[in-house]
């Protein structure tokens, strides 16, 4: 991309799925790019039409056409089709273009070799990025310039909290912690709502109470700036209802189950990357 700023760059989104679309929508909503500068490569015709209507961007079913004149290529395809996508794009990307990948498990080595490029950014987002509240971890190859890093930081800031790391191995840990994390939180919300129904609340009311409890606690913890242990102790009176509940959690090895689950996801992320 040379010294070209984000507002001047031509952007190609390869893959019009949920996360890729969230990135494009975030950039457009913040005015960081304009619809005329964006083209999306998407094989499903109905999805292409939806993207045209929702975002006002150009679409194509031809990935080679999308990347031909792009300054920034966002790779957002499913891991199972990545090999075919890379082979179809190899040698077609401009030497000074920047590739940003959100493909789960796809290593920088795989991307550089598969595309024949050296300037690659690997990103691990999560689904709350769709509403600008994502937890995002990213890293780059040495070929990515300081100016390009600043541009990537600007892009990812549109999606939530973005944290740069020096080493790629942190991406596997981020996959397990924050990438898959929303599923863990949603499971807890689901369990909390289910027991609410058992105690007599309607399904709708139990779900609303559980969701607001998790949402409100997260906001409260963030704004307080205090360690979760301190905040938890503040709501736990000796011999009270919260203490009784927490005792059951501890008896059930709640912390150990969480740790085992996240580490299982971590190991799986490493396995997928090795493939």
C-alpha positions as CSV (number, residue, x, y, z in Angstrom):
1,X,0.0,0.0,0.0
2,X,3.0,2.3,0.2
3,X,2.0,5.4,2.1
4,X,-1.6,5.4,0.9
5,X,-4.0,6.2,3.8
6,X,-7.0,4.0,4.6
7,X,-9.4,6.6,3.2
8,X,-7.7,6.4,-0.2
9,X,-7.2,2.6,-0.3
10,X,-9.2,0.2,-2.4
11,X,-10.5,-2.6,-0.3
12,X,-11.3,-6.2,-1.4
13,X,-13.2,-8.4,1.0
14,X,-12.8,-12.1,0.1
15,X,-15.7,-13.8,1.7
16,X,-19.0,-12.1,2.5
17,X,-19.8,-13.9,5.7
18,X,-20.7,-12.6,9.2
19,X,-17.3,-11.5,10.4
20,X,-16.0,-10.1,7.1
21,X,-19.2,-8.1,6.6
22,X,-18.9,-6.8,10.2
23,X,-15.5,-5.4,9.4
24,X,-16.6,-3.7,6.2
25,X,-19.8,-2.4,7.9
26,X,-17.7,-1.0,10.8
27,X,-15.4,0.9,8.4
28,X,-18.2,2.3,6.4
29,X,-20.3,3.4,9.4
30,X,-17.3,5.2,10.8
31,X,-16.6,6.9,7.5
32,X,-13.1,5.3,7.3
33,X,-13.8,4.1,3.8
34,X,-16.6,4.7,1.2
35,X,-18.8,2.1,-0.6
36,X,-17.2,3.0,-4.0
37,X,-13.8,1.8,-2.6
38,X,-15.0,-1.6,-1.5
39,X,-15.6,-4.8,-3.5
40,X,-16.7,-8.1,-2.0
41,X,-16.0,-11.5,-3.5
42,X,-18.8,-13.9,-2.5
43,X,-19.8,-17.2,-4.2
44,X,-23.5,-17.1,-3.1
45,X,-25.6,-14.9,-5.3
46,X,-28.2,-14.2,-2.7
47,X,-25.5,-13.0,-0.3
48,X,-24.0,-10.8,-3.0
49,X,-27.4,-9.1,-3.5
50,X,-27.8,-8.6,0.2
51,X,-24.4,-7.0,0.5
52,X,-25.2,-4.6,-2.3
53,X,-28.4,-3.6,-0.7
54,X,-27.0,-3.3,2.9
55,X,-23.7,-1.7,2.3
56,X,-23.9,-0.3,-1.2
57,X,-20.6,-2.0,-2.2
58,X,-19.7,-3.7,-5.5
59,X,-19.8,-7.5,-5.4
60,X,-18.4,-10.3,-7.6
61,X,-18.2,-14.1,-7.5
62,X,-14.6,-13.8,-8.9
63,X,-11.9,-13.5,-6.2
64,X,-9.2,-12.8,-8.8
65,X,-11.3,-9.8,-10.0
66,X,-11.8,-8.5,-6.5
67,X,-8.1,-8.5,-5.5
68,X,-6.7,-7.3,-8.9
69,X,-6.5,-3.6,-8.0
70,X,-6.9,-3.8,-4.2
71,X,-4.6,-2.1,-1.8
72,X,-6.0,-3.9,1.2
73,X,-7.3,-7.5,1.0
74,X,-9.4,-8.8,3.9
75,X,-9.4,-12.6,3.8
76,X,-12.6,-13.8,5.6
77,X,-13.4,-17.3,4.2
78,X,-14.1,-20.5,5.9
79,X,-11.0,-22.6,6.9
80,X,-12.2,-25.6,4.9
81,X,-12.1,-23.6,1.6
82,X,-8.9,-21.7,2.3
83,X,-6.6,-23.9,0.2
84,X,-8.7,-23.4,-2.9
85,X,-9.0,-19.7,-2.3
86,X,-5.3,-19.2,-1.8
87,X,-4.4,-21.1,-4.9
88,X,-6.9,-19.1,-6.9
89,X,-5.4,-15.8,-5.7
90,X,-1.7,-16.6,-5.7
91,X,0.3,-14.3,-7.8
92,X,-2.6,-11.9,-8.4
93,X,-2.1,-9.6,-5.4
94,X,-0.1,-6.4,-6.0
95,X,3.4,-6.4,-4.4
96,X,2.6,-3.4,-2.2
97,X,-0.8,-4.6,-1.1
98,X,-1.6,-5.6,2.5
99,X,-3.4,-8.9,3.3
100,X,-5.4,-9.0,6.6
101,X,-6.7,-12.5,7.5
102,X,-9.4,-13.4,10.0
103,X,-9.4,-17.1,8.9
104,X,-9.4,-19.2,12.1
105,X,-6.3,-21.4,12.3
106,X,-4.6,-20.1,9.2
107,X,-1.0,-19.4,10.1
108,X,1.0,-16.6,8.7
109,X,3.3,-19.1,7.0
110,X,0.4,-20.7,5.2
111,X,-0.9,-17.3,4.1
112,X,2.4,-16.0,2.9
113,X,3.3,-19.2,1.0
114,X,-0.3,-19.7,-0.3
115,X,-0.6,-16.2,-1.7
116,X,3.0,-15.4,-2.6
117,X,3.0,-12.2,-0.5
118,X,5.0,-11.0,2.5
119,X,2.9,-8.2,4.1
120,X,0.3,-10.2,6.1
121,X,-1.7,-9.3,9.2
122,X,-3.3,-12.2,11.1
123,X,-6.3,-11.3,13.3
124,X,-8.4,-13.2,15.8
125,X,-11.7,-11.4,16.3
126,X,-14.9,-12.6,18.0
127,X,-18.6,-12.3,17.3
128,X,-19.2,-9.2,19.5
129,X,-17.2,-7.3,16.9
130,X,-20.4,-7.2,14.9
131,X,-21.7,-4.6,17.4
132,X,-18.4,-2.8,17.9
133,X,-17.6,-4.7,21.2
134,X,-15.2,-7.3,20.0
135,X,-12.1,-8.6,21.8
136,X,-9.5,-8.8,19.0
137,X,-5.8,-10.0,19.0
138,X,-3.6,-9.4,16.0
139,X,0.0,-9.7,14.8
140,X,1.9,-9.0,11.6
141,X,4.9,-10.1,9.5
142,X,8.0,-8.0,9.6
143,X,7.2,-6.8,6.1
144,X,4.2,-4.8,7.4
145,X,5.3,-1.2,7.9
146,X,4.7,1.0,10.9
147,X,2.3,3.1,8.8
148,X,0.4,-0.1,7.8
149,X,0.2,-1.2,11.4
150,X,-1.4,2.1,12.4
151,X,-3.9,1.7,9.6
152,X,-4.7,-1.8,10.8
153,X,-5.1,-0.5,14.4
154,X,-7.6,2.0,13.0
155,X,-9.5,-0.6,11.2
156,X,-9.7,-3.0,14.2
157,X,-10.7,-0.1,16.6
158,X,-13.9,0.1,14.7
159,X,-14.7,-3.4,15.9
160,X,-13.9,-3.1,19.6
161,X,-10.8,-3.7,21.8
162,X,-7.8,-4.6,19.6
163,X,-4.6,-5.8,21.2
164,X,-1.3,-6.2,19.2
165,X,1.0,-9.1,20.1
166,X,4.6,-9.7,18.9
167,X,4.3,-13.4,18.5
168,X,1.9,-15.5,16.5
169,X,1.5,-18.2,19.1
170,X,-0.7,-15.8,21.1
171,X,-3.3,-16.1,18.4
172,X,-4.0,-19.7,19.3
173,X,-4.4,-18.7,22.9
174,X,-6.7,-15.8,21.9
175,X,-8.7,-18.2,19.8
176,X,-9.4,-20.3,22.9
177,X,-9.9,-17.4,25.3
178,X,-11.7,-14.6,23.4
179,X,-12.5,-16.1,20.0
180,X,-14.5,-19.0,21.5
181,X,-15.3,-17.1,24.7
182,X,-18.7,-15.8,23.6
183,X,-19.9,-19.4,23.4
184,X,-18.9,-20.0,27.0
185,X,-20.6,-16.8,28.2
186,X,-23.8,-17.7,26.2
187,X,-23.8,-21.2,27.7
188,X,-23.7,-19.6,31.2
189,X,-26.5,-17.2,30.3
190,X,-28.5,-20.1,28.9
191,X,-28.0,-22.2,32.1
192,X,-28.9,-19.2,34.3
193,X,-32.1,-18.6,32.4
194,X,-33.0,-22.3,32.5
195,X,-32.8,-22.4,36.3
196,X,-34.9,-19.2,36.4
197,X,-37.6,-21.1,34.5
198,X,-37.4,-23.9,37.0
199,X,-38.0,-21.4,39.8
200,X,-41.2,-20.1,38.1
201,X,-40.2,-17.2,35.8
202,X,-41.5,-17.2,32.3
203,X,-38.9,-18.2,29.7
204,X,-38.8,-14.6,28.3
205,X,-38.4,-13.0,31.7
206,X,-35.7,-15.5,32.8
207,X,-33.7,-14.9,29.6
208,X,-33.9,-11.1,30.0
209,X,-32.8,-11.2,33.6
210,X,-29.9,-13.5,32.9
211,X,-28.7,-11.5,29.9
212,X,-28.9,-8.2,31.7
213,X,-27.1,-9.6,34.7
214,X,-24.2,-10.7,32.6
215,X,-24.2,-7.5,30.5
216,X,-24.5,-5.2,33.5
217,X,-21.8,-7.0,35.4
218,X,-19.4,-6.8,32.5
219,X,-20.0,-3.0,32.2
220,X,-19.8,-2.5,35.9
221,X,-16.5,-4.4,36.2
222,X,-15.0,-2.5,33.3
223,X,-16.0,0.9,34.6
224,X,-14.9,0.2,38.2
225,X,-11.4,-0.7,37.2
226,X,-11.2,-3.1,40.1
227,X,-10.2,-6.8,40.1
228,X,-13.1,-9.2,39.7
229,X,-12.3,-10.8,43.1
230,X,-12.8,-7.5,44.9
231,X,-16.1,-6.9,43.2
232,X,-17.2,-10.5,43.9
233,X,-16.4,-10.1,47.6
234,X,-18.5,-6.9,47.7
235,X,-21.6,-8.8,46.8
236,X,-20.8,-11.9,48.9
237,X,-22.1,-11.4,52.5
238,X,-20.9,-14.0,55.1
239,X,-23.4,-16.8,55.4
240,X,-25.6,-15.2,52.7
241,X,-27.3,-16.3,49.5
242,X,-24.4,-15.5,47.2
243,X,-21.9,-17.3,49.5
244,X,-24.2,-20.4,49.4
245,X,-24.2,-20.4,45.6
246,X,-20.5,-19.8,45.3
247,X,-19.8,-22.7,47.6
248,X,-21.6,-25.0,45.2
249,X,-19.7,-23.6,42.2
250,X,-16.4,-24.3,44.1
251,X,-17.6,-27.8,45.1
252,X,-18.2,-28.5,41.4
253,X,-14.7,-27.3,40.5
254,X,-16.1,-24.5,38.4
255,X,-12.7,-22.8,37.9
256,X,-11.1,-26.1,36.9
257,X,-13.9,-26.9,34.4
258,X,-13.4,-23.5,32.8
259,X,-9.7,-23.9,32.6
260,X,-10.0,-27.4,31.1
261,X,-12.5,-26.2,28.5
262,X,-10.4,-23.2,27.4
263,X,-7.2,-25.3,27.2
264,X,-9.1,-27.9,25.1
265,X,-10.0,-25.2,22.7
266,X,-6.4,-24.0,22.8
267,X,-5.0,-27.4,21.9
268,X,-7.5,-27.7,19.1
269,X,-6.5,-24.3,17.7
270,X,-2.9,-25.5,17.6
271,X,-3.8,-28.7,15.9
272,X,-5.8,-26.9,13.2
273,X,-3.0,-24.5,12.6
274,X,-0.6,-27.4,12.2
275,X,-2.7,-28.7,9.4
